[in-house]
Amino acid sequence: MENQTLLQYFHWYYNEAEKLWIKAGKEAEKLAQMGITGVWLPPAYKANSGASSVGYDPYDLYDLGEFDQKNTVATKYGTKEDYKNAIQLLQKNGVNVIADVVFNHKAGGDELEKMMVRTVNPEDREEFTSEPFEIEAWTKFTFKGRDGQYSQFIWDKDCFSGIDWAEDLKEMGIYSIQNIYGEGWEDVPSKELGNYDYLMYNDIEFRNPAVREELKRWGEWYVNTCGMRGFRLDAVKHIATDFLIDWLDHMNETFETSFFIVAENWNIDNVAELEQYLEITKGRMHLFDSLLHHQLFLAGEEKEQYDLSKIFAGTLVESQPLYAVTFVDNHDSQPLQALESYIDFWFRPLAYALILLREGGVPCVFYADLYGAKYEDKDKEEDLVEVNLVPLAELPEMLRIRKDHSYGVQRDYLDFPNCIGWTRAGVPEKQNSGIAVIMSNGAEGFKEMEMGPENIGKTMIDALGNRKESITIDQNGWAEFFCNAESVSVWTIV
């Protein structure tokens, strides 16, 4: 009986001298000791931007840093052997590896092809803005550097439903490829912009059965080669859901297992859409709780004006706690990134308490909060900005508390706008388990909370060291707990 805790083992600007795969392997034992049970590694395959790519512009799924393609053999994170070794070391230490899978698109085609297209209204992709006309685009992928090793499949214009660049015209746009599978877009979960099938680069055509079969073959090869035990699925709201269901069922049946699956379906407005996706996929995958992330962001921004008693209202972890993967931040929300909504540093300890020390959801810790991150990039005004994300001092202790103490019946006291708390009663199998958490986004807080009759007479202290007194649970199993202003205290049994 161990709590599950994930770690996103990268950030967008990873720039340390040590390659990521090497570092992950070295850190495997330490991560296990901290209570990390699963590590989400970034896309491992060769991408269009070569050695500098974060991995979300995938070129060749079969090149894990083995072939001289896109002006490099190794990826940004290392070689194929480094990757395989990191997975082996992590899983040897009981840390399952979750591999990032980018199915929505490919980038960096090798040869031009002529094809018929129609332009669409970018704000309503269901609206065509031209009659069919011919363009030349980079839609043929031959992977000459790999020369047919592992797969001889050639991707061409019939493997894609859309493109954003007409080479002969030298024009950007959203071009709907007119192929034998349909003149319009595929049916995808997101109805934003009319139909959000098209996201970027060469949009993959999942109505093509040859594409489906090739991606199944690749999935088998990937697991047989590397042995990962889970997948993070990128951008699923842009992908035909029936393909993902087909692919996941094939993988689980082929390997006679149940891979851990977490999907990114970014939504900060409507939990019903995420609930509907879970219903369609019928328990095959977890979803990241982007709605909770947004509430944490607002709480950090608004300080004591934010009503903490409603922080879980309308979130996935509130309505579907078994399928929610909770997180504070990730590579998309970090400063200077596309979905920038980085949670204010004063609130980060409170945010991590909210995802790590409660019963619902599987929490996912962000690399920069454990290791820190320094980088620079241009902001929206094209000014160069230096960013320094310091490690969160409280995080290692919170991870330890989750691993050793955060068990048993949960009692919630989410009953005051500026001060909330909860308790976990503990379990007999975990010595001294049981916690009381209290936080305030305003003045110093206090709250009477029940620890249960099994904890009568026990002494508790603030494991984070923010409060120095000790508390004794009374003869009814209750006690009064305290926290400092704009702070969190986590009381554990000694």
C-alpha positions in Angstrom: 0.0 0.0 0.0 1.9 3.0 -1.4 0.7 6.3 -2.7 1.3 6.8 -6.3 3.4 9.9 -7.2 4.5 11.0 -10.7 7.4 13.3 -11.7 7.6 15.2 -15.0 11.3 14.7 -15.5 12.0 17.7 -17.8 11.0 21.3 -18.5 10.8 23.1 -21.8 14.2 24.8 -21.5 16.3 21.9 -20.0 19.8 23.1 -20.6 22.0 21.4 -18.0 25.4 20.1 -19.1 24.5 16.6 -18.2 22.2 14.9 -20.7 18.7 14.2 -19.3 18.8 10.5 -19.9 22.1 10.2 -18.0 20.8 12.3 -15.2 17.6 10.3 -14.9 19.5 7.0 -14.6 21.8 8.4 -11.9 18.9 9.8 -10.0 16.8 6.6 -10.1 17.5 5.3 -6.6 17.1 8.7 -5.0 13.8 9.3 -6.8 12.5 6.0 -5.5 13.6 6.9 -1.9 11.7 10.2 -2.2 8.5 8.3 -3.0 8.3 8.9 -6.8 6.6 5.8 -8.4 6.5 7.0 -12.0 8.6 9.3 -14.2 7.2 11.0 -17.3 10.1 11.3 -19.7 9.9 13.8 -22.7 9.5 12.6 -26.3 12.6 10.5 -27.1 12.5 10.3 -30.9 14.3 12.4 -33.5 12.5 15.7 -34.2 12.6 18.3 -36.9 14.7 20.8 -34.9 17.3 18.1 -34.2 19.6 18.4 -31.2 17.8 21.4 -29.8 14.3 20.0 -30.0 12.1 19.5 -26.8 10.5 16.7 -28.8 7.1 18.0 -29.8 8.0 18.4 -33.5 8.5 14.7 -34.2 10.2 13.6 -37.4 11.0 9.8 -37.0 9.5 7.8 -34.2 11.9 5.0 -34.8 15.0 7.1 -34.3 15.7 7.3 -30.6 19.1 9.0 -31.0 20.6 6.3 -33.2 20.8 7.6 -36.7 22.3 10.7 -38.3 19.1 12.6 -39.2 18.3 16.3 -38.8 22.0 17.1 -38.4 22.5 15.0 -35.3 22.6 11.4 -34.0 21.7 12.0 -30.4 18.6 13.9 -29.4 18.7 16.9 -27.0 18.4 14.3 -24.2 21.0 11.8 -25.3 21.4 8.6 -27.3 19.2 5.6 -27.7 21.4 3.5 -25.4 21.3 6.3 -22.8 17.5 6.3 -23.0 17.2 2.5 -22.7 19.7 2.5 -19.8 17.7 5.2 -17.9 14.5 3.3 -18.3 16.2 0.1 -17.1 17.7 1.8 -14.0 14.5 3.7 -13.1 12.3 0.5 -13.3 14.9 -1.6 -11.5 14.4 0.8 -8.6 10.6 0.6 -8.8 10.0 3.8 -10.7 7.8 3.1 -13.7 8.7 5.1 -16.9 5.9 6.9 -18.7 6.9 7.7 -22.3 5.6 10.8 -24.1 3.7 9.9 -27.3 3.1 12.6 -29.9 0.6 11.2 -32.4 -1.1 14.3 -33.7 1.5 15.5 -36.2 4.8 15.0 -37.9 7.3 17.7 -39.0 10.3 18.0 -41.3 9.3 16.0 -44.4 12.1 14.9 -46.7 10.5 15.4 -50.2 7.9 17.6 -51.8 4.6 16.3 -53.2 1.9 17.9 -55.2 -1.6 17.7 -53.7 -5.1 19.2 -53.9 -6.0 21.4 -50.9 -8.6 23.9 -49.8 -8.0 26.8 -47.4 -10.2 27.2 -44.3 -11.1 30.0 -42.1 -8.6 29.8 -39.2 -11.4 30.8 -36.7 -13.9 28.3 -38.1 -12.1 25.4 -39.8 -15.4 23.9 -41.0 -15.7 26.9 -43.4 -13.7 26.5 -46.6 -12.4 29.7 -48.0 -11.3 28.5 -51.5 -12.1 25.9 -54.2 -9.7 23.0 -54.5 -6.3 24.0 -55.9 -2.9 22.4 -56.1 0.2 23.1 -53.9 3.5 21.5 -53.2 4.3 20.6 -49.6 6.8 18.6 -47.6 4.6 15.6 -47.0 6.9 12.7 -48.0 9.0 11.2 -45.2 11.6 8.7 -46.4 13.9 8.7 -43.4 17.1 8.2 -45.5 19.3 8.2 -42.5 17.6 5.1 -41.1 17.4 3.5 -44.5 14.4 1.2 -43.7 15.7 -0.2 -40.5 12.9 -1.2 -38.1 10.2 0.0 -40.6 10.1 0.5 -44.3 6.9 2.5 -44.2 7.0 5.7 -46.2 4.7 8.6 -45.1 3.2 10.6 -47.9 0.4 13.0 -48.6 -2.3 10.3 -48.1 -1.1 10.0 -44.5 -2.0 13.6 -43.6 -5.2 15.6 -43.4 -3.7 19.1 -43.3 -0.6 21.2 -43.7 0.4 24.7 -42.8 3.0 25.6 -45.5 2.8 25.6 -49.2 6.3 25.5 -50.5 5.6 26.6 -54.0 3.6 29.5 -52.9 5.9 30.3 -49.9 2.7 30.9 -47.9 1.6 29.9 -44.4 -2.0 28.9 -43.9 -4.3 26.0 -42.9 -4.6 23.8 -45.9 -7.1 20.9 -45.8 -5.7 18.1 -47.9 -8.3 16.7 -50.3 -7.6 13.0 -50.1 -9.6 9.8 -50.6 -10.5 9.7 -46.9 -12.5 13.0 -47.0 -12.3 16.6 -48.0 -12.8 17.9 -44.4 -11.3 17.2 -41.0 -11.6 14.2 -38.9 -14.1 14.0 -36.0 -12.1 15.0 -32.9 -13.2 15.8 -29.3 -12.5 19.6 -29.5 -15.0 21.8 -31.3 -12.9 24.9 -30.7 -12.5 26.9 -33.9 -15.2 24.8 -35.4 -13.1 21.7 -35.5 -9.7 21.5 -33.8 -8.3 18.5 -35.7 -5.6 20.7 -37.2 -3.0 21.9 -34.6 0.3 22.2 -36.3 2.8 20.9 -38.9 1.7 17.8 -40.9 -1.6 16.7 -39.3 -1.8 12.9 -39.3 -4.7 11.2 -41.2 -6.1 8.5 -38.9 -8.8 7.6 -41.4 -6.0 5.9 -43.4 -5.9 2.3 -42.2 -2.2 1.9 -43.2 -1.3 4.8 -40.8 -3.1 3.0 -38.0 -1.4 -0.2 -38.6 2.0 1.4 -38.8 1.5 3.2 -35.5 0.5 -0.1 -33.9 3.7 -1.7 -35.2 5.7 1.2 -33.9 4.1 0.9 -30.5 5.0 -2.8 -30.3 8.6 -2.0 -31.4 8.9 0.8 -28.9 7.9 -1.3 -25.9 9.9 -4.3 -27.0 12.9 -2.1 -27.5 12.6 0.1 -24.3 10.2 -1.6 -21.9 8.3 1.5 -20.6 5.2 0.8 -18.6 3.0 3.8 -19.4 2.4 6.5 -21.9 1.6 10.2 -21.8 -0.6 11.0 -24.8 0.0 14.5 -26.2 -2.8 16.8 -27.5 -5.6 14.2 -27.5 -8.4 16.8 -28.1 -7.0 17.1 -31.6 -6.9 13.4 -32.3 -9.6 11.0 -33.4 -10.6 9.2 -30.2 -11.5 6.0 -32.0 -7.9 5.7 -33.1 -6.5 6.1 -29.6 -8.9 3.6 -28.2 -7.9 1.1 -31.0 -4.2 1.7 -30.3 -4.5 1.4 -26.5 -6.5 -1.8 -26.8 -4.0 -3.2 -29.2 -1.1 -2.4 -26.9 -2.7 -3.8 -23.8 -3.8 -7.0 -25.6 -0.4 -7.5 -27.3 1.6 -7.2 -24.1 -1.1 -8.7 -21.8 -0.9 -5.8 -19.4 -2.6 -2.6 -18.5 -0.3 0.3 -19.3 -0.7 3.5 -17.2 -2.0 6.1 -19.5 -2.4 9.8 -18.9 -3.6 12.1 -21.6 -3.3 15.9 -22.1 -6.7 17.4 -23.0 -6.1 21.0 -22.0 -9.3 22.7 -20.8 -9.6 25.4 -18.2 -13.3 26.2 -18.7 -15.5 23.1 -18.6 -15.1 20.0 -16.6 -18.0 18.4 -18.5 -15.9 18.1 -21.6 -13.2 16.2 -19.7 -15.9 14.0 -18.1 -17.3 13.3 -21.5 -13.9 12.3 -22.8 -13.5 9.9 -19.9 -16.9 8.4 -20.7 -16.0 7.9 -24.3 -12.7 6.3 -23.5 -14.3 4.2 -20.7 -11.5 4.1 -18.1 -8.7 3.5 -20.5 -6.8 6.6 -19.5 -6.3 9.3 -16.8 -6.5 13.0 -17.7 -4.4 15.9 -16.5 -6.6 18.2 -14.3 -5.9 21.4 -16.1 -9.0 22.9 -14.4 -7.4 22.5 -11.0 -4.1 24.0 -12.3 -6.1 27.0 -13.4 -7.7 27.4 -9.9 -4.3 27.2 -8.3 -3.1 29.9 -10.7 -6.0 32.1 -9.8 -5.5 31.5 -6.1 -1.9 32.6 -6.3 -2.8 35.7 -8.3 -5.8 36.8 -6.2 -4.3 36.1 -2.7 -6.9 36.6 0.1 -9.5 37.7 -2.4 -9.7 34.1 -3.6 -12.2 31.8 -1.9 -10.1 28.7 -0.8 -13.3 26.8 0.2 -14.1 26.5 -3.5 -10.7 25.6 -4.9 -11.9 22.2 -6.0 -15.2 23.3 -7.4 -15.6 22.4 -11.1 -12.3 20.4 -11.2 -11.7 16.9 -12.5 -10.3 15.7 -9.2 -13.6 16.7 -7.5 -15.8 14.8 -9.9 -13.5 12.0 -11.1 -10.8 11.5 -8.5 -9.8 8.1 -9.8 -9.0 9.4 -13.2 -7.4 12.8 -12.4 -3.7 13.5 -12.6 -3.2 16.7 -10.6 -0.3 19.1 -11.2 0.9 22.5 -10.1 2.8 23.4 -13.4 4.2 21.8 -16.4 6.4 22.6 -19.5 3.5 24.4 -21.2 2.5 26.6 -18.3 6.1 27.6 -17.2 7.2 31.2 -17.7 7.6 32.2 -21.4 5.7 29.2 -22.7 2.5 28.9 -24.8 0.1 28.3 -22.0 2.0 30.4 -19.4 0.1 30.4 -16.1 2.9 29.8 -13.7 1.6 29.7 -10.1 3.0 32.5 -7.9 5.9 31.3 -5.7 4.2 32.2 -2.4 1.4 29.9 -3.2 3.4 26.9 -4.5 3.8 25.2 -1.1 0.0 25.5 -0.6 -0.6 24.2 -4.1 1.6 21.2 -3.6 -0.1 20.4 -0.3 -3.4 20.4 -2.2 -2.2 17.8 -4.7 0.2 15.7 -2.7 -1.5 15.3 0.7 -5.0 14.4 -0.3 -6.8 11.2 -1.2 -8.1 12.0 -4.7 -6.0 12.2 -7.8 -2.5 11.0 -8.8 -0.2 14.0 -8.3 2.5 14.9 -10.9 5.5 16.9 -9.6 7.2 19.4 -12.0 10.9 19.0 -12.6 11.7 22.7 -11.9 10.2 22.5 -8.5 12.5 19.7 -7.5 15.7 20.7 -9.3 15.2 24.4 -10.2 15.7 25.9 -13.7 17.5 28.8 -15.2 17.0 29.9 -18.8 16.2 32.9 -21.0 13.9 33.4 -23.9 11.9 36.2 -25.6 8.5 37.3 -24.2 5.5 38.3 -26.2 7.0 41.7 -26.7 10.2 40.1 -28.1 12.2 41.3 -25.1 14.8 38.9 -23.8 13.9 37.7 -20.3 16.0 35.8 -17.8 14.0 33.3 -15.7 15.2 31.6 -12.5 12.9 29.0 -11.0 14.3 28.1 -7.6 13.6 24.6 -6.2 10.7 24.5 -3.8 12.3 24.0 -0.3 9.2 22.3 1.1 8.8 19.8 -1.7 11.1 17.0 -0.5 9.5 16.9 2.9 6.0 16.9 1.4 7.0 14.0 -0.8 8.2 12.2 2.3 5.0 12.9 4.1 3.0 11.6 1.2 5.0 8.4 1.1 5.0 7.7 4.8 2.1 9.5 6.5 -0.7 10.6 4.1 -3.1 7.6 4.5 -6.4 6.7 6.0 -9.8 8.3 6.2 -9.9 11.9 4.9 -12.0 14.5 6.8 -12.4 17.9 5.0 -12.7 21.3 6.5 -13.0 23.4 3.4 -15.4 25.7 5.2 -13.8 29.2 5.2 -12.8 31.5 2.4 -9.3 32.2 3.7 -8.5 29.2 5.8 -9.1 25.5 4.9 -7.8 22.2 6.2 -8.2 18.4 6.2 -7.0 15.4 8.1 -6.0 11.9 7.2 -6.5 9.4 10.1 -3.7 7.1 9.2 -3.6 3.3 8.8 -2.2 0.6 11.1 0.3 -0.7 8.4 2.1 2.7 8.3 3.6 3.6 11.7 2.8 7.1 12.8 0.7 7.7 9.7 -2.0 10.4 9.7 -1.7 14.1 9.0 -3.5 17.4 9.5 -3.1 20.1 6.9 -4.1 23.7 7.4 -3.5 26.7 5.1 -4.3 30.4 4.9 -4.2 32.8 2.0 -4.7 35.7 4.4 -4.0 36.2 8.1 -2.7 33.5 10.6 -5.2 30.7 10.7 -6.5 28.1 13.1 -9.1 25.3 12.8 -10.5 22.6 15.0 -10.3 19.3 13.1 -10.9 15.6 13.9 -8.0 13.1 13.7 -10.3 10.2 14.9 -10.4 8.0 18.0 -7.5 5.9 16.9 -5.2 9.0 17.4 -6.4 10.1 20.9 -3.5 11.4 23.1 -1.0 11.4 20.2 1.4 14.4 19.8 1.7 16.2 16.4 4.2 18.8 15.1 4.4 20.9 12.0 6.7 18.8 9.8 7.4 21.9 7.6 8.7 23.8 10.6 6.5 26.8 10.0 4.9 26.4 13.5 7.1 25.5 16.5 4.5 24.3 19.0 3.3 20.8 19.5 -0.3 19.7 19.6 -1.9 16.9 21.5 -5.1 15.2 20.2 -7.8 15.3 22.9 -9.9 12.5 24.4 -12.5 12.9 21.6 -9.9 12.6 18.8 -9.9 16.3 18.0 -7.4 19.2 18.2 -6.9 22.8 17.2 -4.4 23.3 14.5 -2.6 26.4 13.4 -0.8 27.9 10.3 1.0 31.2 9.7 -0.3 34.0 7.4 -0.1 33.1 3.7 1.3 29.7 4.6 0.6 26.0 5.1 1.4 23.7 8.0 1.4 20.0 7.8 1.0 18.3 11.2 2.4 14.8 11.6 2.4 12.3 14.5 5.6 11.9 16.5 
